[in-house]
Amino acid sequence: MNSLINRPAAKWLVLLLLAVLWFGTLGYRKLITPDEGRYAEIAREMVTTGDWNTPRLNGIKYFEKPALQYWATAASFEVLGESDFAARLWPALTGFLGLLAVFFTSRKLWGEATAWLAGGILASSAWWIGNGHFLTLDMGVSAFLTFSLCGFLLAQRDGASAKENRNGMLVAWAAIGLAVLSKGLIGLVLPGIAIVAYSIICRDLKLWGKLHLFKGLALALLITAPWFIAVSKTNPEFAHFFFIHEHFERFTSTEHRREGPLWYFFPILAVGLLPWTSLLPQALKKSWVSSEQFKTNRFLLIWSVFIFAFFSKSGSKLPSYILPIFPALAMLMAQTLMDISGKTLRWHFVWIAAPGLVLIGAYPYVSTMVSESTPQIYNAAYAAWLVAAGLVLAGGAIASFILAGKGKKEAAIATMALAGLVGGQLPMVGHESYAYTNSSYHLVEAIKPQLTPQSTLYAVRYYDQSLPFYLKRTLQFVEYIDEFEMGQKSEPDKRISLDDFIARWNSDIQPVAILQTDTFNELQTRGLKMKTIAKDARRLVIAKP
């Protein structure tokens, strides 16, 4: 990477291009259900009510996660307005900052050439791209865990001064506090597991004397404790639900209906690391060889393996849970990429072309898929985006293969990284093809002319998380519980029975309800006076005639 790192103007141009590609598509897609609608709506309600202490979803207390990302998104709404772009800004921003943290840490540890490779690998990895452009909590907590990892590596590296050790560890502890405030105790547990495992496996007990435990824990508590205390004072039910139900029970049981086999995360890792997956075996093998007193690469390996194993053993699994290991793997693979000859690298590009060809070949299958909830026309539209992504990925691999064969290793890697970044964005952008079925935006636009400030809105045995965000108002639940059980127990009026709904419907002046076909048919048999004012493949909206 010497021709790039010796030209400051080129470095700034690369950073600008990355920023444009990274942030430029955030507002293209409508928010989808459940995650994007949920987390945007909680933040919207903070802005609307002025209560930034007690998170609420559809007007109901919601304590599944801490408040940091809600605050960040609410602040984004205050500054930029309530939009799809503003809603996704926090995961995109934290993901981008995670890239910079990996770059600067790698530069300090292994030099600028390796730093560019590490940053490029992470920026073009499919799973980092996907989670950086999707509104969930996982990118935020993963970014703070990355800051913690980077601070720890810089603090413990051979040759670090006492001041560098202290400052690096304080950064790590502060990041742990922010990770806890992003998604809970996992922000402390994951780094803790890695450090304990490393000190035992590598027999490095001296490490514990350089962690600044008392100062660090005090700093982490200073960051996290104020909100936990404040929300517990206002809501006595919070502590048991959050710490017991959402942590211990989530890990040890399958009641959240998110179980999966032990191998659940292996295909996610393989696909998520594209277009660099083929480098992983060699990077893992090489990582164990170390002559350092603090074995940086061994720690990166242990960090990755133990976090992967932790979630593989958990009774609750979601694809994005292993996201925190991607920065560590990017740093390991960057060192491998530095040592690979152009001739050897060519064959990695051959493997990279295969997933692109698979995406292209999937067109006939995806484009003809059809179901009750997803008409074929939407699948056909999305299939075209998959073909485009496949062409970019396969084309980039072929071009990189040719460049590597000509001895232009740097150009080959840069081409593949750009193809990975663009190719990884296209399936995300193309998901707008499903906006009519996976988002409530178009449905809300269709019924807005029917709504007045006096309209009462009901969600009857059905709820789409993006509804209140686009309606800019909450709905009354009718026989709907799902993740709202705790909040409805503390505020029973937030859910009513179907009989109560019918009585209210008859007395309300301008009621509007959203429901599915089976409930609509039941209400017809009960003689409810109603008319359909909008519908799509999944639901109907009714009003009083």
Wavefront OBJ file of the C-alpha trace (Angstrom):
o trace
v 0.000 0.000 0.000
v 3.047 2.265 -0.188
v 1.913 4.332 -3.188
v -1.231 5.284 -1.286
v 0.166 5.933 2.164
v 2.872 8.246 0.805
v 0.306 10.617 -0.740
v -1.698 12.567 1.886
v -4.174 13.858 -0.697
v -4.951 10.304 -1.777
v -5.632 9.283 1.824
v -8.160 12.069 2.295
v -9.775 11.200 -1.026
v -10.188 7.579 0.070
v -11.702 8.695 3.381
v -14.112 11.035 1.579
v -15.147 8.311 -0.871
v -15.688 5.885 2.001
v -17.816 8.422 3.895
v -19.970 9.141 0.829
v -20.527 5.449 0.130
v -21.084 4.667 3.807
v -23.588 7.400 4.660
v -25.031 8.169 1.236
v -27.702 5.463 1.122
v -29.025 5.659 4.698
v -32.251 7.413 3.768
v -33.052 5.476 0.613
v -35.023 2.675 2.280
v -38.140 2.905 4.411
v -37.828 1.584 7.958
v -38.914 -2.029 8.216
v -40.462 -4.085 10.983
v -39.643 -5.120 13.608
v -36.261 -3.725 14.662
v -36.013 -0.527 12.648
v -39.539 0.567 13.449
v -39.144 -0.313 17.126
v -35.947 1.612 17.809
v -36.966 4.624 15.746
v -40.301 4.829 17.560
v -38.800 4.650 21.061
v -36.571 7.605 20.185
v -39.469 9.492 18.575
v -41.535 9.110 21.738
v -38.667 10.467 23.838
v -38.680 13.593 21.689
v -42.473 13.868 21.691
v -43.013 13.316 25.425
v -39.833 14.953 26.685
v -39.248 11.913 28.927
v -35.707 10.716 28.179
v -35.558 8.559 31.300
v -38.246 5.905 30.741
v -38.154 4.276 27.283
v -41.599 3.708 25.813
v -42.698 1.830 22.729
v -46.150 2.632 21.398
v -46.732 4.464 24.671
v -45.876 1.411 26.798
v -42.885 1.038 29.125
v -40.149 -0.864 27.319
v -37.147 -2.015 29.349
v -35.491 -4.659 27.163
v -32.424 -2.505 26.478
v -30.649 0.524 28.033
v -31.130 4.044 26.741
v -27.917 5.200 25.027
v -28.952 4.480 21.451
v -32.443 5.839 22.092
v -30.864 9.091 23.278
v -28.548 9.254 20.270
v -31.387 8.667 17.807
v -33.639 11.125 19.616
v -30.863 13.723 19.415
v -30.552 12.954 15.711
v -34.290 13.593 15.317
v -34.000 16.868 17.212
v -31.236 18.090 14.889
v -32.157 16.529 11.538
v -35.879 15.898 11.882
v -37.695 12.571 12.031
v -36.542 10.760 8.904
v -35.268 7.373 7.795
v -31.770 8.857 7.437
v -31.770 10.308 10.946
v -33.108 7.050 12.382
v -30.210 5.039 10.926
v -27.504 7.604 11.594
v -26.324 6.160 14.930
v -25.491 2.629 13.722
v -23.877 4.105 10.604
v -21.831 6.598 12.615
v -20.664 4.088 15.221
v -19.822 1.589 12.481
v -17.764 4.224 10.675
v -15.964 5.194 13.886
v -15.262 1.502 14.464
v -13.477 1.426 11.109
v -11.336 4.383 12.138
v -10.522 2.758 15.489
v -9.329 -0.392 13.737
v -7.255 1.691 11.323
v -5.497 3.797 13.965
v -4.902 0.840 16.287
v -3.462 -1.274 13.477
v -1.226 1.598 12.405
v 0.191 1.883 15.913
v 0.733 -1.868 16.220
v 1.842 -2.970 12.756
v 2.366 0.085 10.554
v 0.339 2.093 8.085
v 0.197 -0.475 5.302
v -1.408 -3.067 7.594
v -3.731 -0.375 8.941
v -5.112 0.346 5.458
v -5.664 -3.349 4.911
v -7.424 -3.834 8.260
v -9.683 -0.842 7.710
v -10.372 -1.885 4.127
v -11.227 -5.459 5.069
v -13.662 -4.352 7.761
v -15.241 -1.607 5.622
v -15.926 -4.073 2.820
v -17.070 -7.037 4.945
v -20.700 -7.823 4.240
v -21.819 -8.153 7.865
v -20.206 -4.904 9.043
v -21.787 -3.094 6.094
v -25.194 -4.646 6.676
v -25.353 -3.872 10.385
v -23.999 -0.370 9.814
v -26.957 0.413 7.571
v -29.712 -1.264 9.561
v -31.316 0.176 12.678
v -30.614 -2.259 15.487
v -28.561 -1.976 18.666
v -25.857 -4.405 17.585
v -23.626 -2.030 15.641
v -23.556 0.472 18.484
v -22.528 -2.071 21.106
v -20.077 -3.708 18.668
v -18.428 -0.365 17.967
v -17.982 0.370 21.679
v -16.598 -3.131 22.214
v -14.208 -2.384 19.353
v -13.101 0.828 21.085
v -12.591 -1.219 24.243
v -10.569 -3.824 22.355
v -8.438 -1.175 20.666
v -7.787 0.698 23.903
v -6.813 -2.557 25.585
v -4.427 -3.580 22.782
v -2.681 -0.209 22.802
v -2.437 -0.224 26.591
v -0.967 -3.721 26.832
v 1.329 -3.719 23.801
v 5.037 -4.269 24.349
v 6.817 -0.961 24.815
v 3.776 0.961 26.032
v 4.727 3.531 28.670
v 2.969 3.720 32.021
v 1.032 6.735 30.756
v 0.041 4.951 27.540
v -1.049 1.930 29.546
v -3.195 4.040 31.855
v -4.769 6.104 29.084
v -5.422 3.089 26.895
v -7.120 1.223 29.717
v -9.239 4.228 30.668
v -10.409 4.410 27.057
v -11.192 0.695 27.232
v -13.132 1.055 30.482
v -15.065 4.074 29.222
v -15.982 2.127 26.092
v -17.125 -0.790 28.252
v -19.391 1.589 30.143
v -20.869 2.887 26.895
v -21.291 -0.682 25.632
v -23.233 -1.545 28.798
v -25.365 1.556 28.324
v -25.973 0.442 24.738
v -27.095 -3.136 25.259
v -26.592 -4.215 28.834
v -24.149 -6.345 30.803
v -22.888 -8.026 27.650
v -20.701 -4.939 27.246
v -18.744 -6.005 30.341
v -19.098 -9.781 30.068
v -17.556 -10.182 26.602
v -14.303 -8.272 27.284
v -14.129 -9.957 30.682
v -14.358 -13.430 29.159
v -11.608 -12.621 26.664
v -9.233 -11.202 29.293
v -9.742 -14.091 31.729
v -9.315 -16.657 28.952
v -6.155 -14.981 27.647
v -4.521 -14.687 31.054
v -5.165 -18.389 31.750
v -4.274 -19.787 28.329
v -1.157 -17.637 27.920
v -0.255 -17.793 31.638
v -0.033 -14.029 31.787
v -1.131 -13.122 35.305
v 0.931 -9.920 35.217
v -1.707 -8.574 32.879
v -4.075 -8.052 35.807
v -1.729 -5.521 37.346
v -2.008 -3.343 34.246
v -5.803 -3.252 33.888
v -6.356 -0.296 36.264
v -9.316 -2.184 37.677
v -10.380 0.246 40.390
v -10.091 3.383 38.274
v -11.634 1.592 35.320
v -14.606 0.168 37.182
v -15.205 3.550 38.789
v -15.205 5.196 35.360
v -17.554 2.574 33.909
v -19.914 2.990 36.869
v -19.797 6.765 36.515
v -21.010 6.346 32.940
v -23.654 3.683 33.537
v -24.977 4.064 37.076
v -26.816 7.417 36.812
v -29.369 6.187 34.271
v -29.837 2.766 35.874
v -30.496 4.434 39.231
v -32.792 7.071 37.752
v -34.908 4.644 35.734
v -35.153 2.240 38.690
v -36.385 5.005 40.999
v -39.099 5.957 38.544
v -39.935 2.369 37.590
v -39.466 -0.181 40.424
v -40.186 -3.068 38.052
v -37.198 -2.213 35.857
v -34.363 -3.922 37.752
v -35.841 -7.423 37.887
v -37.038 -7.350 34.294
v -33.819 -5.945 32.866
v -31.168 -7.795 34.851
v -32.916 -11.154 35.400
v -35.343 -11.600 32.515
v -33.312 -9.854 29.816
v -29.903 -11.220 30.805
v -29.876 -14.448 32.796
v -33.082 -15.914 31.358
v -32.268 -14.808 27.811
v -28.930 -16.646 27.901
v -30.060 -19.792 29.714
v -33.488 -20.388 28.171
v -35.220 -20.443 24.790
v -38.294 -18.513 25.881
v -37.418 -15.644 23.539
v -37.900 -18.064 20.606
v -34.413 -17.315 19.270
v -32.784 -20.699 19.745
v -30.544 -22.324 17.157
v -28.073 -25.214 16.766
v -24.441 -24.998 17.851
v -23.364 -24.422 14.242
v -25.831 -21.519 13.857
v -23.173 -18.800 13.505
v -20.747 -20.604 11.164
v -22.586 -19.791 7.912
v -23.202 -16.254 9.161
v -19.480 -15.821 9.754
v -18.606 -17.258 6.337
v -21.035 -14.995 4.488
v -20.440 -12.010 6.748
v -16.698 -11.910 6.059
v -17.173 -11.808 2.289
v -15.217 -10.954 0.218
v -12.366 -11.950 2.544
v -13.607 -15.259 3.966
v -10.946 -17.347 2.223
v -8.234 -15.545 4.225
v -9.680 -16.642 7.569
v -8.140 -20.137 7.984
v -4.624 -18.881 7.327
v -5.153 -15.843 9.561
v -6.348 -17.975 12.479
v -3.466 -20.404 12.092
v -0.883 -17.641 11.942
v -2.322 -15.775 14.936
v -1.011 -18.281 17.483
v 2.628 -17.696 16.537
v 3.938 -14.817 18.642
v 7.208 -13.802 20.299
v 5.782 -10.786 22.116
v 5.426 -10.619 25.877
v 1.839 -9.484 25.363
v 0.701 -11.683 22.504
v -1.544 -9.321 20.557
v -2.605 -11.758 17.873
v -3.339 -14.493 20.381
v -5.575 -12.099 22.242
v -7.410 -11.227 19.008
v -7.889 -14.934 18.349
v -9.106 -15.614 21.891
v -11.438 -12.597 21.712
v -12.957 -13.947 18.500
v -13.202 -17.610 19.490
v -14.612 -17.104 22.980
v -17.218 -14.533 21.928
v -18.233 -16.825 19.072
v -18.468 -19.775 21.488
v -20.363 -17.729 24.086
v -23.178 -16.906 21.686
v -23.115 -20.367 20.108
v -23.853 -21.816 23.553
v -26.523 -19.223 24.363
v -30.188 -20.208 24.311
v -30.944 -16.982 22.454
v -29.367 -16.440 19.041
v -29.667 -13.726 16.432
v -27.370 -13.358 13.398
v -25.892 -10.026 14.481
v -24.725 -11.250 17.902
v -21.249 -12.198 16.602
v -20.627 -8.778 15.047
v -18.071 -7.794 17.790
v -15.565 -10.357 16.481
v -15.349 -8.851 12.981
v -12.901 -6.017 13.841
v -10.558 -8.486 15.555
v -10.692 -10.836 12.572
v -10.081 -7.914 10.201
v -6.865 -7.076 12.059
v -5.715 -10.691 11.876
v -6.563 -11.060 8.192
v -4.810 -7.786 7.357
v -1.523 -9.204 8.631
v -2.079 -12.340 6.568
v -2.840 -10.242 3.503
v 0.406 -8.318 3.989
v 2.426 -11.528 3.735
v 0.607 -13.159 0.816
v 2.274 -12.935 -2.572
v 0.367 -11.609 -5.540
v 0.422 -15.044 -7.142
v -1.126 -16.715 -4.095
v -3.606 -13.888 -3.705
v -4.951 -14.552 -7.198
v -6.463 -17.828 -6.035
v -8.253 -16.120 -3.170
v -9.941 -13.917 -5.756
v -11.096 -17.042 -7.593
v -12.920 -18.138 -4.450
v -14.353 -14.657 -3.992
v -15.927 -14.760 -7.455
v -17.997 -17.815 -6.500
v -20.500 -16.044 -4.182
v -21.008 -13.391 -6.841
v -21.849 -16.055 -9.390
v -24.230 -17.670 -6.887
v -26.103 -14.369 -6.510
v -26.378 -14.051 -10.274
v -27.516 -17.651 -10.626
v -30.155 -17.200 -7.915
v -32.168 -14.813 -10.096
v -34.537 -17.395 -11.659
v -35.352 -18.836 -8.238
v -35.736 -15.605 -6.244
v -37.619 -13.766 -8.996
v -40.336 -16.424 -9.145
v -40.846 -16.871 -5.398
v -44.319 -16.039 -4.131
v -46.184 -16.280 -0.825
v -49.351 -14.929 0.752
v -47.434 -12.122 2.448
v -44.966 -11.351 -0.360
v -46.245 -11.082 -3.944
v -43.935 -12.324 -6.687
v -43.460 -8.828 -8.123
v -41.494 -7.720 -5.051
v -39.240 -10.783 -5.134
v -38.567 -10.183 -8.824
v -37.568 -6.590 -8.111
v -35.228 -7.648 -5.311
v -33.711 -10.411 -7.434
v -32.464 -7.757 -9.857
v -30.563 -6.073 -7.015
v -29.003 -9.403 -6.047
v -27.829 -9.843 -9.633
v -26.307 -6.362 -9.537
v -24.496 -7.217 -6.293
v -23.296 -10.482 -7.808
v -21.986 -8.726 -10.904
v -20.076 -6.202 -8.793
v -18.608 -8.895 -6.532
v -17.697 -11.299 -9.341
v -16.482 -8.476 -11.569
v -14.319 -7.096 -8.781
v -12.853 -10.544 -8.138
v -12.033 -11.055 -11.817
v -10.452 -7.602 -12.113
v -8.458 -8.200 -8.932
v -7.328 -11.588 -10.241
v -5.976 -9.937 -13.380
v -4.287 -7.119 -11.463
v -2.655 -9.523 -9.011
v -1.376 -11.573 -11.939
v 0.333 -8.465 -13.285
v 2.066 -7.894 -9.966
v -0.225 -5.036 -8.944
v -1.131 -6.388 -5.522
v -2.098 -3.018 -4.041
v -4.459 -2.205 -6.908
v -5.945 -5.701 -6.740
v -6.747 -5.390 -3.030
v -8.157 -1.874 -3.435
v -10.366 -3.040 -6.309
v -11.698 -5.956 -4.291
v -12.351 -3.763 -1.260
v -14.296 -1.259 -3.361
v -16.273 -4.062 -4.996
v -17.033 -5.514 -1.558
v -18.213 -2.166 -0.212
v -20.446 -1.413 -3.210
v -21.603 -5.003 -3.618
v -22.436 -5.197 0.079
v -24.530 -2.034 -0.125
v -26.659 -3.136 -3.081
v -28.709 -5.854 -1.303
v -29.419 -3.337 1.473
v -30.529 -0.636 -0.959
v -32.518 -3.164 -2.959
v -34.497 -4.194 0.098
v -36.658 -1.158 -0.615
v -38.373 -3.543 -3.057
v -40.169 -4.966 -0.011
v -41.281 -1.617 1.411
v -44.935 -2.352 0.630
v -44.878 -5.535 2.712
v -42.165 -5.021 5.354
v -42.818 -1.372 6.191
v -45.952 0.575 7.049
v -44.902 3.731 5.215
v -47.040 3.262 2.108
v -50.019 2.000 4.111
v -49.850 5.047 6.368
v -49.607 7.363 3.367
v -52.753 5.751 1.974
v -54.810 6.321 5.136
v -53.536 9.761 6.147
v -56.408 11.559 4.349
v -58.825 9.562 6.531
v -57.177 10.552 9.813
v -57.941 13.549 11.984
v -56.626 14.567 15.408
v -59.815 13.030 16.837
v -59.263 9.630 15.222
v -58.674 6.750 17.631
v -56.235 4.203 16.200
v -56.451 0.529 17.132
v -54.039 -2.351 16.513
v -56.319 -5.384 16.649
v -54.444 -8.630 17.329
v -51.754 -7.317 15.010
v -48.998 -4.745 15.228
v -46.322 -3.507 12.846
v -43.426 -1.821 14.653
v -43.087 0.858 11.970
v -46.725 1.989 12.262
v -46.458 4.549 15.090
v -43.263 6.058 13.669
v -44.879 6.878 10.338
v -48.255 7.726 11.896
v -46.505 10.042 14.395
v -48.865 8.736 17.070
v -49.425 5.606 19.140
v -52.121 2.957 18.787
v -54.404 1.226 21.281
v -53.625 -2.497 21.489
v -56.500 -4.948 21.219
v -55.628 -8.471 22.415
v -51.986 -8.038 21.423
v -49.131 -8.855 23.836
v -45.868 -10.151 22.289
v -42.909 -8.184 23.783
v -45.208 -5.763 25.627
v -46.200 -8.128 28.442
v -44.155 -6.408 31.145
v -45.334 -2.934 30.186
v -48.964 -4.001 29.930
v -48.819 -5.562 33.390
v -47.742 -2.253 34.907
v -50.211 -0.301 32.750
v -53.199 -2.626 32.129
v -55.177 -0.003 30.218
v -52.659 -0.249 27.373
v -54.378 -3.442 26.181
v -58.110 -4.102 25.829
v -60.217 -7.116 24.865
v -61.972 -7.573 21.541
v -65.334 -7.050 23.250
v -64.118 -3.744 24.686
v -62.843 -2.763 21.243
v -66.247 -3.407 19.666
v -67.934 -1.307 22.340
v -65.459 1.540 21.870
v -65.717 1.285 18.089
v -69.441 1.817 18.240
v -69.088 4.849 20.512
v -65.984 6.463 18.960
v -66.550 9.228 16.430
v -63.768 8.439 13.951
v -62.123 5.110 14.827
v -59.545 3.471 12.565
v -58.122 -0.023 13.062
v -55.408 -2.136 11.499
v -55.834 -5.890 11.509
v -55.352 -9.060 9.503
v -57.840 -10.969 7.381
v -58.814 -13.595 9.973
v -59.714 -10.926 12.531
v -61.559 -8.936 9.867
v -63.657 -11.999 9.042
v -64.432 -12.575 12.728
v -65.567 -8.978 13.154
v -67.786 -9.345 10.104
v -69.520 -12.332 11.692
v -70.081 -10.219 14.814
v -71.774 -7.535 12.767
v -69.254 -4.732 13.261
v -70.000 -1.773 11.030
v -66.809 -1.073 9.111
v -65.338 -0.306 5.728
v -61.900 -1.062 4.298
v -59.943 2.101 3.540
v -56.586 0.512 2.682
v -54.975 -2.895 2.442
v -51.885 -4.708 1.270
v -50.732 -8.301 1.151
v -50.457 -8.589 4.941
v -53.134 -6.420 6.560
v -56.195 -4.224 6.227
v -57.143 -0.845 7.627
v -60.787 -0.277 8.486
v -62.836 2.741 9.498
v -66.402 3.314 10.612
v -68.703 3.883 7.588
l 1 2 3 4 5 6 7 8 9 10 11 12 13 14 15 16 17 18 19 20 21 22 23 24 25 26 27 28 29 30 31 32 33 34 35 36 37 38 39 40 41 42 43 44 45 46 47 48 49 50 51 52 53 54 55 56 57 58 59 60 61 62 63 64 65 66 67 68 69 70 71 72 73 74 75 76 77 78 79 80 81 82 83 84 85 86 87 88 89 90 91 92 93 94 95 96 97 98 99 100 101 102 103 104 105 106 107 108 109 110 111 112 113 114 115 116 117 118 119 120 121 122 123 124 125 126 127 128 129 130 131 132 133 134 135 136 137 138 139 140 141 142 143 144 145 146 147 148 149 150 151 152 153 154 155 156 157 158 159 160 161 162 163 164 165 166 167 168 169 170 171 172 173 174 175 176 177 178 179 180 181 182 183 184 185 186 187 188 189 190 191 192 193 194 195 196 197 198 199 200 201 202 203 204 205 206 207 208 209 210 211 212 213 214 215 216 217 218 219 220 221 222 223 224 225 226 227 228 229 230 231 232 233 234 235 236 237 238 239 240 241 242 243 244 245 246 247 248 249 250 251 252 253 254 255 256 257 258 259 260 261 262 263 264 265 266 267 268 269 270 271 272 273 274 275 276 277 278 279 280 281 282 283 284 285 286 287 288 289 290 291 292 293 294 295 296 297 298 299 300 301 302 303 304 305 306 307 308 309 310 311 312 313 314 315 316 317 318 319 320 321 322 323 324 325 326 327 328 329 330 331 332 333 334 335 336 337 338 339 340 341 342 343 344 345 346 347 348 349 350 351 352 353 354 355 356 357 358 359 360 361 362 363 364 365 366 367 368 369 370 371 372 373 374 375 376 377 378 379 380 381 382 383 384 385 386 387 388 389 390 391 392 393 394 395 396 397 398 399 400 401 402 403 404 405 406 407 408 409 410 411 412 413 414 415 416 417 418 419 420 421 422 423 424 425 426 427 428 429 430 431 432 433 434 435 436 437 438 439 440 441 442 443 444 445 446 447 448 449 450 451 452 453 454 455 456 457 458 459 460 461 462 463 464 465 466 467 468 469 470 471 472 473 474 475 476 477 478 479 480 481 482 483 484 485 486 487 488 489 490 491 492 493 494 495 496 497 498 499 500 501 502 503 504 505 506 507 508 509 510 511 512 513 514 515 516 517 518 519 520 521 522 523 524 525 526 527 528 529 530 531 532 533 534 535 536 537 538 539 540 541 542 543 544 545
